[in-house]
């Protein structure tokens, strides 16, 4: 068996994600098959006509564990399509500079997961100035607040196949080197570091 559900589970194992975040990411990234109805809020079908244009987007993702713990993952800037929240909700992700000023803010309702957790993944247009200005990310909701600072963001890695543009893996454990199966094919992959990250 090697269907969408199995591949989404492998992504969760590689990235060390809660099921909620893995399901949300699987529904957004072009290379990871949709998790087939796991999210309560399905993305609307693309309108007929011209396909949406790809541009540099910032992927914001995370979730709420079944025990109520908020989870916010390192963000990634990559070439993709915008997937903004459909409607405001009780949860908000903000990007802040080093003086605490808000660079961006999105409000949403995360999707319900069958195990009692929740997940979200949204891609917003990326402002190149955020590469240096973005100092930390903040997720807030009824359960409290979770943050990702520059140190944590720099530990995240997105591995993309150069030939297809597909995401091969997402890592957030701060590994200095790629896993063996990816290192053996390192000439074919591109590694993106997570945001926020130190300038330079």
SENUVO-478300 format. One line per field, with one value per atom (N, C-alpha, C): atom name; residue number from 1; x, y, z; chain. Coordinates in Angstrom, 2 decimals. Layout:
atom	(CA	...) .
n	(NUM	...) .
x	(X	...) .
y	(Y	...) .
z	(Z	...) .
chain	(A	...) .
REM end
This chain:
atom	(N	CA	C	N	CA	C	N	CA	C	N	CA	C	N	CA	C	N	CA	C	N	CA	C	N	CA	C	N	CA	C	N	CA	C	N	CA	C	N	CA	C	N	CA	C	N	CA	C	N	CA	C	N	CA	C	N	CA	C	N	CA	C	N	CA	C	N	CA	C	N	CA	C	N	CA	C	N	CA	C	N	CA	C	N	CA	C	N	CA	C	N	CA	C	N	CA	C	N	CA	C	N	CA	C	N	CA	C	N	CA	C	N	CA	C	N	CA	C	N	CA	C	N	CA	C	N	CA	C	N	CA	C	N	CA	C	N	CA	C	N	CA	C	N	CA	C	N	CA	C	N	CA	C	N	CA	C	N	CA	C	N	CA	C	N	CA	C	N	CA	C	N	CA	C	N	CA	C	N	CA	C	N	CA	C	N	CA	C	N	CA	C	N	CA	C	N	CA	C	N	CA	C	N	CA	C	N	CA	C	N	CA	C	N	CA	C	N	CA	C	N	CA	C	N	CA	C	N	CA	C	N	CA	C	N	CA	C	N	CA	C	N	CA	C	N	CA	C	N	CA	C	N	CA	C	N	CA	C	N	CA	C	N	CA	C	N	CA	C	N	CA	C	N	CA	C	N	CA	C	N	CA	C	N	CA	C	N	CA	C	N	CA	C	N	CA	C	N	CA	C	N	CA	C	N	CA	C	N	CA	C	N	CA	C	N	CA	C	N	CA	C	N	CA	C	N	CA	C	N	CA	C	N	CA	C	N	CA	C	N	CA	C	N	CA	C	N	CA	C	N	CA	C	N	CA	C	N	CA	C	N	CA	C	N	CA	C	N	CA	C	N	CA	C	N	CA	C	N	CA	C	N	CA	C	N	CA	C	N	CA	C	N	CA	C	N	CA	C	N	CA	C	N	CA	C	N	CA	C	N	CA	C	N	CA	C	N	CA	C	N	CA	C	N	CA	C	N	CA	C	N	CA	C	N	CA	C	N	CA	C	N	CA	C	N	CA	C	N	CA	C	N	CA	C	N	CA	C	N	CA	C	N	CA	C	N	CA	C	N	CA	C	N	CA	C	N	CA	C	N	CA	C	N	CA	C	N	CA	C	N	CA	C	N	CA	C	N	CA	C	N	CA	C	N	CA	C	N	CA	C	N	CA	C	N	CA	C	N	CA	C	N	CA	C	N	CA	C	N	CA	C	N	CA	C	N	CA	C	N	CA	C	N	CA	C	N	CA	C	N	CA	C	N	CA	C	N	CA	C	N	CA	C	N	CA	C	N	CA	C	N	CA	C	N	CA	C	N	CA	C	N	CA	C	N	CA	C	N	CA	C	N	CA	C	N	CA	C	N	CA	C	N	CA	C	N	CA	C	N	CA	C	N	CA	C	N	CA	C	N	CA	C	N	CA	C	N	CA	C	N	CA	C	N	CA	C	N	CA	C	N	CA	C	N	CA	C	N	CA	C	N	CA	C	N	CA	C	N	CA	C	N	CA	C	N	CA	C	N	CA	C	N	CA	C	N	CA	C	N	CA	C	N	CA	C	N	CA	C	N	CA	C	N	CA	C	N	CA	C) .
n	(1	1	1	2	2	2	3	3	3	4	4	4	5	5	5	6	6	6	7	7	7	8	8	8	9	9	9	10	10	10	11	11	11	12	12	12	13	13	13	14	14	14	15	15	15	16	16	16	17	17	17	18	18	18	19	19	19	20	20	20	21	21	21	22	22	22	23	23	23	24	24	24	25	25	25	26	26	26	27	27	27	28	28	28	29	29	29	30	30	30	31	31	31	32	32	32	33	33	33	34	34	34	35	35	35	36	36	36	37	37	37	38	38	38	39	39	39	40	40	40	41	41	41	42	42	42	43	43	43	44	44	44	45	45	45	46	46	46	47	47	47	48	48	48	49	49	49	50	50	50	51	51	51	52	52	52	53	53	53	54	54	54	55	55	55	56	56	56	57	57	57	58	58	58	59	59	59	60	60	60	61	61	61	62	62	62	63	63	63	64	64	64	65	65	65	66	66	66	67	67	67	68	68	68	69	69	69	70	70	70	71	71	71	72	72	72	73	73	73	74	74	74	75	75	75	76	76	76	77	77	77	78	78	78	79	79	79	80	80	80	81	81	81	82	82	82	83	83	83	84	84	84	85	85	85	86	86	86	87	87	87	88	88	88	89	89	89	90	90	90	91	91	91	92	92	92	93	93	93	94	94	94	95	95	95	96	96	96	97	97	97	98	98	98	99	99	99	100	100	100	101	101	101	102	102	102	103	103	103	104	104	104	105	105	105	106	106	106	107	107	107	108	108	108	109	109	109	110	110	110	111	111	111	112	112	112	113	113	113	114	114	114	115	115	115	116	116	116	117	117	117	118	118	118	119	119	119	120	120	120	121	121	121	122	122	122	123	123	123	124	124	124	125	125	125	126	126	126	127	127	127	128	128	128	129	129	129	130	130	130	131	131	131	132	132	132	133	133	133	134	134	134	135	135	135	136	136	136	137	137	137	138	138	138	139	139	139	140	140	140	141	141	141	142	142	142	143	143	143	144	144	144	145	145	145	146	146	146	147	147	147	148	148	148	149	149	149	150	150	150	151	151	151	152	152	152	153	153	153	154	154	154	155	155	155	156	156	156	157	157	157	158	158	158	159	159	159	160	160	160	161	161	161	162	162	162	163	163	163	164	164	164	165	165	165	166	166	166	167	167	167	168	168	168	169	169	169	170	170	170	171	171	171	172	172	172	173	173	173	174	174	174	175	175	175	176	176	176	177	177	177	178	178	178	179	179	179	180	180	180	181	181	181	182	182	182	183	183	183	184	184	184	185	185	185	186	186	186	187	187	187	188	188	188	189	189	189	190	190	190	191	191	191	192	192	192	193	193	193	194	194	194	195	195	195	196	196	196	197	197	197	198	198	198	199	199	199	200	200	200) .
x	(0.85	0.00	0.88	0.59	1.43	0.59	-0.62	-1.54	-1.28	-2.18	-2.01	-1.94	-2.78	-2.76	-1.43	-0.87	0.41	1.52	1.55	2.60	2.47	1.23	1.05	1.56	1.34	1.84	3.37	4.00	5.46	5.98	5.28	5.68	5.63	4.58	4.44	5.60	6.00	7.09	8.40	8.67	9.93	10.03	8.94	8.99	8.76	8.32	8.02	6.81	5.81	4.66	3.52	2.65	1.38	0.57	-0.39	-1.18	-1.90	-2.32	-3.05	-2.21	-0.98	-0.13	0.23	0.49	0.83	-0.31	-1.53	-2.68	-2.87	-2.66	-2.82	-1.77	-0.54	0.52	0.25	-0.20	-0.48	-1.54	-2.45	-3.51	-3.04	-1.87	-1.40	-0.23	0.80	2.01	1.73	2.24	1.95	2.51	3.51	4.15	3.63	2.85	2.38	0.91	0.52	-0.87	-1.81	-3.00	-4.00	-4.34	-4.61	-4.92	-6.37	-7.04	-8.33	-9.41	-9.86	-11.00	-10.67	-9.39	-9.06	-9.44	-9.19	-9.53	-11.02	-11.60	-13.02	-13.31	-12.37	-12.55	-11.79	-12.50	-11.86	-11.57	-10.47	-10.18	-11.13	-11.63	-12.55	-11.83	-12.56	-11.92	-11.46	-10.38	-9.89	-10.93	-11.06	-12.01	-11.55	-12.50	-12.17	-11.48	-10.78	-10.06	-8.58	-7.91	-6.47	-6.07	-5.06	-4.60	-3.97	-4.04	-3.44	-1.94	-1.40	0.02	0.82	1.99	2.87	3.70	4.00	4.83	5.50	6.31	6.94	5.92	5.68	4.71	5.38	4.76	5.23	4.22	4.69	3.82	3.84	2.66	2.48	1.69	2.21	1.55	1.74	0.85	0.89	-0.43	-0.79	-2.04	-2.22	-3.20	-3.50	-3.59	-2.76	-2.80	-4.10	-4.42	-5.65	-5.68	-4.49	-4.44	-4.50	-4.66	-4.80	-3.51	-2.39	-1.12	-1.08	-0.77	-0.61	0.73	0.73	1.95	2.12	3.24	3.58	4.92	4.98	6.20	6.96	8.25	8.98	8.30	8.23	7.62	8.63	8.13	9.00	8.57	9.54	9.28	9.69	8.77	9.04	8.13	8.39	7.56	6.32	5.16	3.93	2.73	1.57	0.33	-0.18	-0.84	-1.41	-2.61	-2.64	-3.79	-4.11	-4.85	-5.18	-6.38	-6.53	-7.70	-8.99	-9.99	-11.27	-12.07	-11.94	-12.71	-11.97	-12.19	-11.55	-12.02	-11.23	-11.59	-10.96	-10.95	-10.45	-8.94	-8.27	-6.83	-6.16	-4.94	-4.22	-2.73	-2.11	-0.66	-0.17	0.80	1.41	2.89	3.43	4.87	5.32	6.35	6.79	8.24	8.58	9.98	10.63	11.92	12.64	12.20	11.32	10.77	9.33	8.85	7.49	6.41	6.82	5.84	5.34	4.05	3.43	3.75	4.34	4.62	3.47	2.80	1.61	0.80	-0.46	-1.35	-2.48	-2.75	-3.87	-4.71	-6.03	-6.97	-7.69	-7.95	-8.50	-9.08	-9.73	-10.20	-9.51	-8.73	-8.04	-9.03	-8.62	-9.47	-9.46	-10.62	-10.73	-10.15	-9.47	-8.89	-9.59	-9.65	-10.41	-9.90	-8.62	-8.09	-8.30	-9.08	-9.36	-8.44	-7.43	-6.52	-7.01	-6.29	-6.64	-5.38	-5.54	-4.38	-4.67	-3.63	-3.78	-2.51	-2.66	-1.53	-2.02	-1.45	-1.84	-0.59	-0.72	0.39	-0.03	0.75	0.45	1.56	1.26	2.31	3.50	4.71	5.91	6.55	6.77	7.47	8.96	9.82	11.26	11.88	11.30	11.84	11.75	10.83	10.68	11.88	12.68	13.86	14.75	14.88	15.69	14.85	13.66	12.86	12.12	11.76	10.96	11.79	11.36	12.13	11.50	10.19	9.52	8.09	7.56	6.17	5.41	4.14	3.32	1.97	1.60	0.27	-0.50	-1.68	-2.52	-3.90	-4.51	-5.84	-6.41	-7.59	-8.19	-7.31	-6.41	-5.54	-4.33	-4.01	-2.83	-2.04	-0.71	0.19	1.38	1.80	3.03	3.85	5.17	6.02	7.13	7.64	8.83	9.79	10.98	11.95	12.96	13.96	14.93	15.72	16.06	16.83	16.05	14.78	13.95	13.68	13.45	13.17	14.34	15.55	16.74	16.95	16.34	16.51	15.59	14.59	13.68	14.25	13.99	14.45	13.34	13.16	12.27	13.15	13.02	13.84	12.97	13.38	12.60	13.37	12.69	13.27	13.46	14.70	14.98	14.26	14.13	13.55	12.04	11.35	9.90	9.29	10.08	9.55	8.79	8.77	8.04	8.82	8.09	8.69	8.99	10.27	10.68	10.54	10.79	10.73	10.72	10.19	10.26	10.89	11.96	12.69	12.71	12.57	12.59	13.39	14.23	14.96	16.37	16.71	18.01	19.16	18.87	19.93	20.88	22.19	23.19	23.31	22.91	23.04	21.71	21.55	20.34	20.29	19.09	18.98	19.65	20.08	20.86	20.17	18.85	18.16	18.13	18.19	18.22	19.65	20.58	21.98	22.53	22.06	22.54	22.10	21.10	20.58	20.67	21.71	21.79	21.89	22.40	22.53	21.17	20.15	18.83	17.90	18.36	17.45	17.96	17.03	17.30	16.79	17.61	17.23	16.92	15.72	15.31	15.29	15.91	15.89	14.60	14.14	12.92	13.08	11.96	11.90	11.14	11.36	12.38	13.78	14.72	16.10	17.01	18.20	19.11	19.47	19.55	19.96	21.35	21.61	22.93	23.04) .
y	(-1.20	0.00	1.24	2.18	3.38	4.56	4.66	5.70	6.99	8.02	9.33	9.25	8.40	8.32	7.83	6.80	6.26	7.29	8.02	9.01	10.16	10.55	11.61	11.16	9.88	9.38	9.37	9.01	9.03	10.44	11.44	12.83	13.17	12.71	13.01	12.41	11.19	10.54	11.27	11.63	12.31	13.65	14.38	15.73	15.78	14.69	14.68	15.54	15.55	16.42	15.72	16.51	15.94	15.62	14.70	14.31	15.50	16.46	17.62	18.42	18.73	19.54	18.78	17.48	16.68	16.66	16.53	16.51	17.85	18.94	20.26	20.52	20.13	20.31	19.47	18.25	17.37	17.97	18.77	19.38	20.60	21.12	22.36	22.19	21.45	21.35	20.63	21.15	20.56	19.16	18.80	17.52	16.42	16.80	15.83	15.56	14.32	14.04	14.50	14.94	15.35	14.21	14.55	13.53	13.09	13.39	12.83	12.98	14.20	14.39	14.45	14.42	14.48	15.84	16.89	18.21	18.46	19.08	19.37	20.47	21.42	22.52	22.20	21.75	21.45	22.74	22.78	23.94	23.96	25.15	25.19	24.78	24.16	23.78	25.01	24.85	25.98	26.39	27.68	28.16	27.73	27.54	27.15	28.31	28.00	29.02	28.92	30.08	30.11	29.50	28.62	28.07	29.16	29.05	30.08	30.14	31.36	31.55	31.27	30.68	30.46	31.71	31.96	33.08	32.67	33.55	33.23	33.41	32.34	32.37	31.96	32.31	31.92	30.93	29.69	28.67	28.74	28.95	29.00	27.77	26.98	25.71	25.30	24.46	24.01	23.38	23.48	22.87	22.96	22.22	22.12	20.63	20.17	18.77	18.47	17.19	16.77	17.22	17.40	17.84	19.36	20.06	21.51	22.28	21.60	22.30	22.89	24.18	24.83	24.43	24.18	23.81	24.77	25.48	26.35	25.90	25.65	25.14	26.27	26.07	27.05	27.28	28.52	28.85	28.60	28.45	28.26	29.18	29.84	30.63	29.80	29.60	28.77	29.18	28.67	28.99	28.11	28.73	27.97	28.86	28.40	29.13	29.63	30.78	31.35	30.52	30.15	29.46	30.21	31.29	32.11	31.52	31.85	31.35	31.79	30.93	31.25	32.27	32.29	33.21	33.41	34.55	34.78	33.76	33.58	32.65	33.05	32.11	32.40	32.23	31.84	31.62	32.64	33.02	34.04	33.72	33.89	33.84	35.22	35.73	37.02	36.84	37.65	37.77	39.08	39.03	40.22	40.53	41.81	42.18	42.22	42.62	42.55	43.59	44.53	45.51	45.18	44.02	43.61	44.18	44.86	45.40	44.28	44.33	43.30	43.51	42.49	42.53	41.94	40.94	40.37	39.68	39.45	38.80	38.12	36.86	36.16	35.52	35.54	34.95	33.80	32.70	31.51	30.56	29.53	28.42	27.16	26.47	25.25	24.13	23.18	22.05	21.01	20.42	19.37	18.06	17.31	16.02	14.93	13.74	12.66	12.27	12.54	12.15	13.23	14.27	15.32	16.52	16.44	17.57	18.42	19.51	20.42	20.75	21.11	21.46	22.59	23.31	24.37	24.48	24.93	25.27	26.30	27.49	28.58	29.14	29.52	30.13	31.53	32.53	33.92	34.51	35.58	36.21	36.62	36.34	36.60	37.91	38.79	40.05	39.80	40.02	39.76	40.45	41.57	42.29	41.44	40.47	39.64	38.75	38.48	37.63	38.16	39.48	40.08	40.63	41.15	41.83	40.87	39.69	38.76	38.19	38.47	38.05	36.85	36.77	35.62	35.50	34.29	33.99	33.73	34.09	33.90	33.33	32.20	31.61	31.82	32.41	32.62	32.02	31.54	30.96	30.84	30.25	30.11	29.34	28.50	27.70	28.45	29.60	30.35	30.85	30.86	31.42	30.48	30.30	29.56	30.42	30.37	31.18	30.34	30.84	30.29	31.45	31.38	32.44	32.08	32.92	32.69	31.41	31.10	29.89	28.64	28.59	27.44	27.40	28.56	28.60	28.10	28.45	28.04	26.54	25.83	24.39	23.64	24.32	23.67	23.61	22.53	22.38	21.79	22.35	21.78	21.30	20.04	19.44	19.28	19.95	19.98	19.31	18.50	17.88	18.95	19.15	20.20	19.95	18.71	18.38	18.57	18.18	18.20	19.32	19.91	20.92	20.32	19.00	18.34	18.37	18.45	18.43	16.98	16.69	15.33	15.08	16.10	15.91	17.27	17.30	18.47	18.02	18.69	18.33	19.52	19.28	20.40	20.08	19.05	18.62	19.20	20.13	20.77	19.92	18.87	18.00	18.78	18.57	19.28	18.69	17.44	16.77	16.15	15.92	15.29	13.83	13.26	11.82	11.06	9.84	9.07	8.94	8.70	8.48	9.73	10.92	12.17	12.58	12.34	12.68	11.91	10.67	9.87	10.45	11.33	11.93	13.46	13.94	15.36	16.30	15.82	16.69	17.03	16.27	16.48	17.26	17.59	18.26	19.64	20.47	21.83	21.93	22.49	22.59	24.04	24.28	25.60	25.60	26.61	26.76	27.47	27.12	27.70	29.16	29.85	31.23	31.25	32.23	33.27	32.69	33.24	32.79	34.02	33.89	35.03	35.53	36.84	37.37	36.87	36.79	36.40	34.95) .
z	(0.00	0.00	0.00	-0.93	-1.03	-1.47	-0.89	-1.28	-0.55	-0.75	-0.11	1.40	2.03	3.48	4.00	3.35	3.79	3.63	2.52	2.29	3.27	3.62	4.61	5.97	6.32	7.59	7.61	6.45	6.40	6.61	6.04	6.24	7.73	8.41	9.84	10.63	10.28	11.00	10.75	9.49	9.17	9.87	9.90	10.43	11.93	12.52	13.94	14.27	13.38	13.55	14.25	14.92	15.34	14.10	14.22	13.06	12.45	13.29	12.79	11.82	12.20	11.34	10.07	10.18	9.01	8.01	8.50	7.61	6.91	7.67	7.08	6.01	6.29	5.30	4.07	4.25	3.12	2.21	2.78	1.98	1.22	1.54	0.94	-0.01	0.39	-0.42	-1.73	-2.86	-4.16	-4.32	-3.54	-3.71	-2.81	-1.79	-0.83	-1.10	-1.38	-1.71	-0.61	-1.02	-0.06	0.87	2.13	3.11	3.02	1.95	1.62	2.66	2.94	3.80	5.28	5.66	7.08	7.66	6.91	7.39	7.25	8.29	8.23	7.22	7.09	6.15	4.88	3.86	2.59	1.85	1.10	0.28	-0.91	-1.30	-2.43	-3.70	-4.66	-5.92	-6.68	-7.44	-8.23	-9.27	-9.48	-10.49	-11.86	-12.74	-14.10	-14.81	-15.87	-16.61	-16.37	-16.27	-16.10	-14.75	-14.72	-13.44	-12.60	-11.27	-10.41	-10.63	-10.61	-10.84	-9.57	-9.75	-8.62	-8.36	-7.11	-6.72	-5.40	-4.85	-3.57	-2.46	-1.73	-0.65	0.66	1.75	3.07	3.64	3.92	4.47	5.99	6.57	8.02	8.42	9.36	9.66	11.11	11.57	12.95	13.32	14.58	15.01	16.51	16.97	18.40	18.72	19.64	20.03	20.78	20.87	21.54	23.00	23.61	25.01	25.16	24.03	24.07	23.86	23.64	23.41	22.00	21.90	20.61	20.00	18.69	17.97	16.79	16.76	15.65	15.10	13.81	13.18	12.48	12.18	11.37	10.03	9.61	8.32	7.20	5.96	4.81	3.68	3.04	1.85	0.64	-0.30	-1.47	-2.61	-3.79	-4.94	-4.91	-4.80	-4.71	-4.95	-4.54	-4.72	-3.37	-3.41	-2.20	-1.77	-0.49	0.12	1.40	1.28	2.43	3.18	4.47	5.21	4.53	4.61	3.97	4.75	6.07	6.91	8.22	8.88	10.18	11.22	12.28	13.34	14.65	15.61	16.94	17.08	15.99	16.02	15.11	15.48	14.71	14.69	13.51	13.40	13.01	13.77	13.46	13.22	12.32	12.14	12.74	13.60	14.33	14.04	14.06	13.91	15.29	15.35	16.62	17.64	17.22	18.15	18.53	18.05	18.38	17.48	16.41	15.47	14.56	14.22	13.40	11.92	11.30	9.87	9.07	9.60	8.98	10.05	9.76	10.71	9.95	10.25	9.64	10.74	10.54	11.47	10.78	11.50	10.85	11.89	11.41	12.24	11.76	12.59	12.13	11.86	11.03	10.69	11.80	12.05	13.05	12.51	13.38	13.03	13.84	13.29	13.91	15.29	15.60	16.90	17.97	17.64	18.59	18.49	17.64	17.45	16.28	16.03	14.95	14.16	12.90	12.09	11.13	10.75	9.75	8.93	7.72	6.84	5.85	5.91	5.01	4.35	3.09	2.35	1.94	2.38	2.09	1.22	0.46	-0.34	0.54	0.07	0.85	0.44	1.41	1.20	1.41	0.39	0.56	1.76	2.17	3.33	4.61	4.62	5.82	6.06	5.03	5.20	6.31	6.41	7.46	8.59	8.28	9.30	10.22	9.72	10.52	11.66	12.90	14.07	14.78	14.78	15.39	14.88	15.03	14.69	15.97	15.96	17.16	16.76	17.36	17.20	18.49	18.40	19.57	19.33	20.40	20.34	21.73	21.86	23.19	24.17	23.67	24.54	25.05	24.44	24.86	23.67	23.82	22.80	22.61	21.35	21.03	20.08	20.20	19.35	18.72	17.61	16.96	16.75	17.36	17.20	16.11	15.94	14.87	15.05	16.29	16.54	16.13	16.52	16.18	14.68	14.07	12.64	11.82	12.25	11.50	11.52	12.48	12.56	11.59	11.03	10.10	8.69	7.99	6.61	5.75	4.56	3.56	2.40	2.04	0.98	-0.26	-1.36	-2.59	-3.72	-4.51	-5.69	-6.76	-7.22	-8.20	-9.53	-9.92	-11.23	-11.26	-10.19	-10.20	-9.37	-8.48	-7.57	-6.41	-6.30	-5.24	-3.92	-2.82	-1.50	-1.14	-0.90	-0.54	0.96	1.76	3.21	3.90	5.11	5.97	7.28	7.67	8.89	9.82	11.11	12.05	13.30	13.24	14.43	14.51	13.62	13.69	13.20	12.43	11.93	11.04	11.24	10.45	9.06	8.90	7.61	7.23	5.92	5.43	5.84	5.97	6.20	5.06	5.32	4.36	3.01	3.02	1.74	0.88	1.51	0.76	0.43	1.34	1.10	-0.09	-0.29	-1.41	-2.74	-2.71	-3.94	-3.83	-3.14	-2.79	-3.98	-5.11	-6.28	-6.89	-6.54	-7.12	-6.21	-5.00	-4.09	-3.72	-3.33	-2.87	-1.43	-0.55	0.86	1.20	1.72	2.17	3.68	4.28	5.73	6.14	7.36	7.86	8.27	8.36	8.82	10.15	11.03	10.89	11.08	10.36	10.47	10.53	11.09	11.16	9.77	9.56	8.26	7.88	6.55	6.08	5.75) .
chain	(A	A	A	A	A	A	A	A	A	A	A	A	A	A	A	A	A	A	A	A	A	A	A	A	A	A	A	A	A	A	A	A	A	A	A	A	A	A	A	A	A	A	A	A	A	A	A	A	A	A	A	A	A	A	A	A	A	A	A	A	A	A	A	A	A	A	A	A	A	A	A	A	A	A	A	A	A	A	A	A	A	A	A	A	A	A	A	A	A	A	A	A	A	A	A	A	A	A	A	A	A	A	A	A	A	A	A	A	A	A	A	A	A	A	A	A	A	A	A	A	A	A	A	A	A	A	A	A	A	A	A	A	A	A	A	A	A	A	A	A	A	A	A	A	A	A	A	A	A	A	A	A	A	A	A	A	A	A	A	A	A	A	A	A	A	A	A	A	A	A	A	A	A	A	A	A	A	A	A	A	A	A	A	A	A	A	A	A	A	A	A	A	A	A	A	A	A	A	A	A	A	A	A	A	A	A	A	A	A	A	A	A	A	A	A	A	A	A	A	A	A	A	A	A	A	A	A	A	A	A	A	A	A	A	A	A	A	A	A	A	A	A	A	A	A	A	A	A	A	A	A	A	A	A	A	A	A	A	A	A	A	A	A	A	A	A	A	A	A	A	A	A	A	A	A	A	A	A	A	A	A	A	A	A	A	A	A	A	A	A	A	A	A	A	A	A	A	A	A	A	A	A	A	A	A	A	A	A	A	A	A	A	A	A	A	A	A	A	A	A	A	A	A	A	A	A	A	A	A	A	A	A	A	A	A	A	A	A	A	A	A	A	A	A	A	A	A	A	A	A	A	A	A	A	A	A	A	A	A	A	A	A	A	A	A	A	A	A	A	A	A	A	A	A	A	A	A	A	A	A	A	A	A	A	A	A	A	A	A	A	A	A	A	A	A	A	A	A	A	A	A	A	A	A	A	A	A	A	A	A	A	A	A	A	A	A	A	A	A	A	A	A	A	A	A	A	A	A	A	A	A	A	A	A	A	A	A	A	A	A	A	A	A	A	A	A	A	A	A	A	A	A	A	A	A	A	A	A	A	A	A	A	A	A	A	A	A	A	A	A	A	A	A	A	A	A	A	A	A	A	A	A	A	A	A	A	A	A	A	A	A	A	A	A	A	A	A	A	A	A	A	A	A	A	A	A	A	A	A	A	A	A	A	A	A	A	A	A	A	A	A	A	A	A	A	A	A	A	A	A	A	A	A	A	A	A	A	A	A	A	A	A	A	A	A	A	A	A	A	A	A	A	A	A	A	A	A	A	A	A	A	A	A	A	A	A	A	A	A	A	A	A	A	A	A	A	A	A	A	A	A	A	A	A	A	A	A	A	A	A	A	A	A	A	A	A	A	A	A	A) .
REM end
